[in-house]
Amino acid sequence: MRSLIEGVVYVTIIRQVSHLLGIAGASGNFFFPKPWHTLQHSTAVSAAPVIIGILSLREGLRPACQTTSSPFVA
């Protein structure tokens, strides 16, 4: 079950990288053409989507990185 979840995570990340960089997505349903398309068109990266994407990832991961006190800790 763990490998299925990891595979879904990898496919989701690969699909979203081009959107995060502001590059028009690659066609096809296979795993390898999408990162290859992103690498080929890396000169077309737009600054605004990259900045917004990085800031949103940073803000989204902030709660996961903070430590919280637990009522079970003595």
Backbone as numpy.savetxt, mean C-alpha at the origin, in Angstrom:
# Nx Ny Nz CAx CAy CAz Cx Cy Cz
-3.89 -21.44 6.07 -4.71 -20.25 6.07 -3.84 -18.99 6.07
-2.70 -19.07 6.75 -1.83 -17.91 6.84 -1.31 -17.50 5.46
-0.93 -18.51 4.62 -0.42 -18.16 3.29 -1.49 -17.53 2.41
-2.74 -17.93 2.58 -3.81 -17.32 1.81 -3.95 -15.84 2.17
-3.92 -15.55 3.46 -4.05 -14.16 3.90 -2.85 -13.33 3.44
-1.64 -13.91 3.52 -0.46 -13.19 3.05 -0.54 -12.92 1.56
-1.03 -13.88 0.79 -1.18 -13.69 -0.65 -2.17 -12.58 -0.97
-3.26 -12.54 -0.24 -4.26 -11.48 -0.44 -3.64 -10.12 -0.11
-2.85 -10.06 0.95 -2.20 -8.80 1.33 -1.23 -8.36 0.23
-0.42 -9.28 -0.29 0.54 -8.92 -1.34 -0.17 -8.41 -2.59
-1.22 -9.10 -3.01 -1.96 -8.67 -4.20 -2.59 -7.30 -3.98
-3.14 -7.07 -2.80 -3.75 -5.77 -2.50 -2.71 -4.66 -2.52
-1.54 -4.90 -1.94 -0.47 -3.90 -1.95 -0.03 -3.60 -3.36
0.19 -4.63 -4.17 0.64 -4.43 -5.55 -0.40 -3.63 -6.33
-1.67 -3.89 -6.11 -2.72 -3.15 -6.82 -2.77 -1.69 -6.41
-2.44 -1.38 -5.17 -2.58 -0.02 -4.66 -1.36 0.86 -4.88
-0.20 0.28 -5.14 1.03 1.07 -5.29 0.91 2.07 -6.43
0.37 1.64 -7.56 0.24 2.57 -8.70 -0.71 3.71 -8.36
-1.76 3.43 -7.60 -2.68 4.50 -7.20 -2.01 5.45 -6.20
-1.20 4.89 -5.32 -0.50 5.71 -4.34 0.48 6.66 -5.02
1.06 6.22 -6.13 2.03 7.03 -6.86 1.38 7.92 -7.92
0.10 7.77 -8.16 -0.59 8.58 -9.15 -0.35 8.13 -10.57
-0.05 6.85 -10.76 0.18 6.28 -12.09 -1.07 5.52 -12.51
-1.47 5.69 -13.76 -2.62 4.94 -14.27 -2.31 3.45 -14.18
-3.27 2.67 -13.69 -3.04 1.25 -13.42 -2.78 0.42 -14.66
-2.13 -0.69 -14.44 -1.82 -1.62 -15.52 -3.05 -2.48 -15.82
-3.14 -2.93 -17.04 -4.24 -3.82 -17.39 -3.83 -5.26 -17.10
-4.80 -6.12 -16.98 -4.52 -7.53 -16.74 -4.86 -7.93 -15.32
-5.00 -9.23 -15.13 -5.37 -9.76 -13.83 -4.24 -10.53 -13.16
-3.06 -10.46 -13.72 -1.95 -11.23 -13.17 -1.11 -10.38 -12.24
-0.34 -11.05 -11.40 0.42 -10.37 -10.35 1.60 -9.58 -10.90
2.38 -10.15 -11.80 3.65 -9.54 -12.22 3.53 -8.37 -13.19
2.54 -8.29 -14.08 2.47 -7.13 -14.98 2.22 -5.81 -14.25
1.54 -5.84 -13.14 1.22 -4.59 -12.43 2.47 -3.92 -11.86
3.35 -4.62 -11.11 4.56 -3.93 -10.64 5.49 -3.56 -11.79
5.50 -4.38 -12.85 6.35 -4.07 -14.00 5.87 -2.78 -14.67
4.57 -2.63 -14.81 3.99 -1.41 -15.38 4.33 -0.20 -14.51
4.25 -0.38 -13.19 4.56 0.72 -12.27 6.03 1.12 -12.40
6.92 0.15 -12.51 8.34 0.47 -12.68 8.62 1.15 -14.01
7.95 0.72 -15.07 8.17 1.32 -16.39 7.68 2.77 -16.43
6.64 3.07 -15.69 6.06 4.41 -15.71 6.40 5.21 -14.45
7.50 4.88 -13.82 7.87 5.56 -12.58 8.24 7.03 -12.81
8.52 7.41 -14.05 8.82 8.82 -14.33 7.54 9.66 -14.35
6.38 9.02 -14.39 5.10 9.74 -14.43 4.51 9.93 -13.04
5.32 9.77 -12.01 4.83 9.89 -10.64 4.44 11.33 -10.36
3.26 11.51 -9.80 2.78 12.83 -9.42 3.10 13.06 -7.94
3.50 14.27 -7.61 3.91 14.57 -6.24 2.73 14.60 -5.27
1.61 15.15 -5.69 0.46 15.31 -4.78 -0.07 13.96 -4.27
-0.32 12.96 -5.12 -0.81 11.68 -4.59 0.20 11.00 -3.67
1.49 11.17 -3.97 2.51 10.55 -3.13 2.49 11.17 -1.74
2.44 12.48 -1.67 2.44 13.17 -0.38 1.18 12.82 0.41
0.03 12.87 -0.25 -1.23 12.54 0.43 -1.24 11.08 0.87
-0.74 10.19 0.03 -0.70 8.77 0.38 0.21 8.49 1.56
1.38 9.09 1.58 2.31 8.89 2.69 1.75 9.45 3.98
1.16 10.63 3.90 0.57 11.22 5.11 -0.60 10.39 5.63
-1.42 9.87 4.74 -2.55 9.06 5.19 -2.08 7.74 5.78
-1.05 7.13 5.19 -0.50 5.91 5.78 0.10 6.19 7.15
0.77 7.32 7.25 1.38 7.68 8.53 0.32 7.89 9.61
-0.74 8.60 9.26 -1.81 8.84 10.23 -2.60 7.57 10.52
-2.76 6.72 9.52 -3.51 5.48 9.72 -2.77 4.48 10.59
-1.44 4.49 10.53 -0.65 3.55 11.31 -0.31 4.09 12.69
-0.52 5.35 12.92 -0.17 5.95 14.21 -0.86 5.26 15.38
-2.18 5.00 15.35 -2.82 4.33 16.49 -2.24 2.93 16.75
-1.81 2.24 15.71 -1.26 0.90 15.88 0.11 0.95 16.54
0.82 2.05 16.40 2.16 2.16 16.95 2.17 2.68 18.37
1.12 3.32 18.79 1.08 3.87 20.14 0.76 2.77 21.15
1.37 2.90 22.31 1.08 1.94 23.35 -0.11 2.43 24.17
-0.94 1.52 24.54 -2.10 1.88 25.36 -2.01 1.13 26.68
-2.57 1.70 27.71 -2.57 1.00 28.99 -3.71 -0.01 29.00
-3.45 -1.11 29.58 -4.44 -2.17 29.64 -4.99 -2.27 31.06
-6.28 -2.53 31.22 -6.83 -2.67 32.58 -6.33 -3.92 33.27
-5.71 -4.83 32.51 -5.24 -6.10 33.08 -3.81 -6.02 33.59
-3.15 -4.89 33.35 -1.77 -4.74 33.80 -1.80 -4.20 35.23
-1.07 -4.87 36.10 -1.08 -4.46 37.51 -0.14 -3.29 37.74
